[in-house]
Amino acid sequence: MKTVASGSPFAASSAEMFDPRVVEPAVDLLAGPAGDGGRALEFGAGTGRVALPLAARGVAVHGIGMSRAMVERLRAKPGGDGIGVTIGDFATAKAEGTFSVAYLVHNTIMNLTSQDTQVDRFRNAAVQLEPGGCFVVEAGVPDPRRLPPGQNAVPFRVGEGRRGSDLYDVAGQSVTSHHVSVRDGRGSYLAVPFRYVWPAEPDLMARLAGMRLRERREGWTREPFTSESRQHVSVWEKVAGRGGRRSPVVGSPPHQAVEAVARRPCPGRERREVPEACGQGARVRVPPERLDAVCRVSAPGTAIDQRFG
Ligand SMILES: C[S@@+](CC[C@H](N)C(=O)[O-])C[C@H]1O[C@@H](n2cnc3c(N)ncnc32)[C@H](O)[C@@H]1O
């Protein structure tokens, strides 16, 4: 049974997502990398749908979430007291210690509606993982075939008393799911914005954070991931010695340049190349048209320090 691919890739009924046939395979897969005596970190733990059964397998689970109401519901459930919780934005909030597995399920990565915050999300996972630890993400795969030219709306639920449609902004790589329902003569309306991502983009985000892809499957029961897959479960592992906070993967020239020039103030942009213009540490030559962006993030105490420091 699939969760995120029912109608909209961005919506599933709560009945489906709480079905043990959905939850148990997820818990099986997460319990593996958590290992004996391991610790697991859930980003956006909600009411403990996954955290509670995982804890019941003997894994110490900690959740980060921003909804106090959901934490209260988690606490009220049997075993809820055993789940540690940090209230905060999971793009940046930290829990105590390190973890053998971190996970973000049920399309929650797309709740972060900018590329920057999604990148922060991966970096925040990496810094909280032990070397060799795994970051597991379950997310839908956008399907451009659902959007013929000129169309921006895709209905995903049309039934008595219920309507659901996704409105796409393709240029902005975003979609808003609109839910309308009528019950006992009363209507309700909910709009949920997402930033959708193809699997290749999180691979790059993981690489920026010092992780590499270990496995990608269509679902929790490890079906092959194919061109027809409407969702994926991906596992990245933290590369030993790397870790998002101080060690972005520097295999690509822009990162080498940005990291290197960050060590010194950028005196000016009048010279033609970064090694002369921005600092002796730079090994990579950046074309003049990129100097503006590189220098803007490079002065000590500015964005570069906050992101890597
Ligand atoms: C779709 S629910 C999934 C809940 C749970 N992971 C599950 O699978 O049942 C998304 C959860 O992420 C939380 N959330 C969304 N954005 C968040 C953010 N930026 N920081 C922390 N929590 C967030 C929501 O409050 C909600 O609990």
PDBQT file of the ligand as one rigid body, heavy atoms in Angstrom, charges set to zero:
ROOT
HETATM    1  C1  LIG A 401       2.528  15.493   7.121  1.00  0.00    +0.000 C 
HETATM    2  S1  LIG A 401       2.827  15.628   8.842  1.00  0.00    +0.000 S 
HETATM    3  C2  LIG A 401       3.699  14.127   9.116  1.00  0.00    +0.000 C 
HETATM    4  C3  LIG A 401       3.776  13.765  10.566  1.00  0.00    +0.000 C 
HETATM    5  C4  LIG A 401       4.556  12.476  10.849  1.00  0.00    +0.000 C 
HETATM    6  N1  LIG A 401       5.912  12.564  10.373  1.00  0.00    +0.000 N 
HETATM    7  C5  LIG A 401       3.872  11.310  10.197  1.00  0.00    +0.000 C 
HETATM    8  O1  LIG A 401       4.403  10.771   9.246  1.00  0.00    +0.000 OA
HETATM    9  O2  LIG A 401       2.804  10.955  10.644  1.00  0.00    +0.000 OA
HETATM   10  C6  LIG A 401       4.083  16.874   8.869  1.00  0.00    +0.000 C 
HETATM   11  C7  LIG A 401       4.574  17.243  10.235  1.00  0.00    +0.000 C 
HETATM   12  O3  LIG A 401       5.692  18.096  10.110  1.00  0.00    +0.000 OA
HETATM   13  C8  LIG A 401       5.517  19.240  10.942  1.00  0.00    +0.000 C 
HETATM   14  N2  LIG A 401       6.254  20.319  10.281  1.00  0.00    +0.000 N 
HETATM   15  C9  LIG A 401       6.032  20.850   9.050  1.00  0.00    +0.000 A 
HETATM   16  N3  LIG A 401       6.952  21.793   8.778  1.00  0.00    +0.000 NA
HETATM   17  C10 LIG A 401       7.767  21.852   9.857  1.00  0.00    +0.000 A 
HETATM   18  C11 LIG A 401       8.926  22.620  10.171  1.00  0.00    +0.000 A 
HETATM   19  N4  LIG A 401       9.425  23.525   9.319  1.00  0.00    +0.000 N 
HETATM   20  N5  LIG A 401       9.534  22.416  11.367  1.00  0.00    +0.000 NA
HETATM   21  C12 LIG A 401       9.049  21.498  12.237  1.00  0.00    +0.000 A 
HETATM   22  N6  LIG A 401       7.960  20.740  11.993  1.00  0.00    +0.000 NA
HETATM   23  C13 LIG A 401       7.320  20.913  10.815  1.00  0.00    +0.000 A 
HETATM   24  C14 LIG A 401       4.021  19.447  11.024  1.00  0.00    +0.000 C 
HETATM   25  O4  LIG A 401       3.665  20.184  12.166  1.00  0.00    +0.000 OA
HETATM   26  C15 LIG A 401       3.560  17.995  11.073  1.00  0.00    +0.000 C 
HETATM   27  O5  LIG A 401       3.614  17.505  12.392  1.00  0.00    +0.000 OA
ENDROOT
TORSDOF 0
